[in-house]
Amino acid sequence: MSGTLNKVMLIGHLGDEVKMHYFEGGGCIGRFPLATNETYTSKQTNERVTNTEWHNIVVRNKAAEICEKYLSKGDKVYIEGRLKTRKWQDDSGTERYSTEIYCTDFTFLSTKKESEGNASNVTTPPKPAETKEPDAPQPIGDEENDLPF
């Protein structure tokens, strides 16, 4: 394979509102932090440990406007994009680096209000849920040897 691949897929919660930056030519950029969690049980203490990783998400133009309109802090979202590292200088002149995810596709999964509503309605029976996300890729074959090429 001679090509390369730079692809990121994340499901997480917004850590803040979408911050918009508008340019003279009519373009815009939206930025927001996204939190993803990893949970495991510590073998030493037998306690559940949760580690949160923060990602800087960048969306452009129409996608940024849609995110600003419909997303708010705490909402769950699926982000697909690519990694990009920027080099910049801070106020003291030191070179700094920042790694961002440039979003190419996104799907809104749930709002903070929906999550809070589900937590407060413990007495009502849960609705039957689908086993797969509607946008999830479907398997090509049942057998491991059933390759499409």
N, C-alpha and C positions, 0 to 999 in steps of 0.2 A: 504494500500500500504506500503510495508516494505522497498522498495528501495528509493534511493535519486536521485536527478537530478542536475547537474551542467552544464547548457547550456546557451550560450550567442549568440545572433544574432544581428549583427550591419550592417548598411549601412551608410557609411561615406566617407570622403575625406582624402587622405594621407596628413599629415602635414609636411612630410619630405621624403627624399629618404630612401630606405631600407638599413639599416646598417647590414653588414654581419660579422659574427665571425666564423672562421674555426677552427676545432680541429684536433689533431694529427691522430685520427682514421679515418679521412675522413668525419666525420659528420660536419654539420654547423647549425647555427642559424641565422635567420634574424629578425630584430626588426624595427618597425616603429610606429610612432604615428598616430592615426586615430581620426578625428574630426567628431562628430555628433552634429546636431543643433536642438534646440527646439524653435519654434517661436509661440508667442501668442500676443494678444492685451491686454495691461494694462488697467484695469478698471478705474484707477485713472486718467491717462493721455490720454487714448484712442490712444496711440501710439503702433506700433508693436515693440515687444522686442524679440531679438534673444539671446538665451543662448547657448554657445558652451561647450560641454563636450569632454575632451581628454581621449583617451584610449591607453594603451600601448599594442601593438600587437606583439606576438612572433610566428614565423613560423619555422619549422625545416626541415633540409635536402633538399630533392628535391623540396618541396613546397617553401622553402626559396629561392632556386636558381631561380625558376620560377618567384617569386615575384620580386626579384632583377632585372631580365631581362626585365620584361614587365611593372612594376609599377613605377611611378614617382610621385613626389609631385603634389598634386591637383587632382589625379585620383580618381574616385569614385569606391568603391569596396564593395562587400557583404562579411562579415566575419562571420563564425560560429565557435564556440569553447567553451572553458570552462575557468572559473576564477581560477587563482592561485595567492596566496599571498606569496611573498618572504620576509624573514627577513634578514637584512644585517646591517653592521656597517659603518658609514660614517668616514671621516678622523679624526674627533674628538673623535671617539669611541662610539658615540651615536647610539643606536639601531634604525633602520629605517625600514619601511615596504613599499613594493611596490606591487600593485595589477596589474596583467597582464592578458591578454586574450591569452591563448594558442590556436592558430588557428588549427582547424581540417579540415576545408573546406573553400573554398573561390571562388568567382565568380567576374571577372572583369566586371564592369558595363559600365564605360565610361572613356575616357582619358581626361586629361585637355585640350588637343588640340581639341578634339571633342566638348567639352563644349564651348571653346572660339570661335570655328568655327560657332556653332549654334547661339551664341550671335551676331556675326558680320554679319550673313546672315539674317537679319530681313526682307529684301524685298522678299526673296524667300518663297513660301508657305511651311508650314511644311508638312512632310511626314505623312501619317496616321500611328498612333502608335497602337500597340496592347494594350488591356486593362489590360492584365496580363503579368508578367514576364514569360518567357518560363520555368524556373525552379521552379516557384511558385507551392506550393501544391494545388491540385485540391480538391474541396469540395466532400465529399463522397455522400451526399444526399441533396435533396432540402428541405425536411421537417426537423424541429427541432427534432422531435421524431424518425427520421429514423437513429437510432444508429447502428453501425456495430457490436455491441456485445450484 
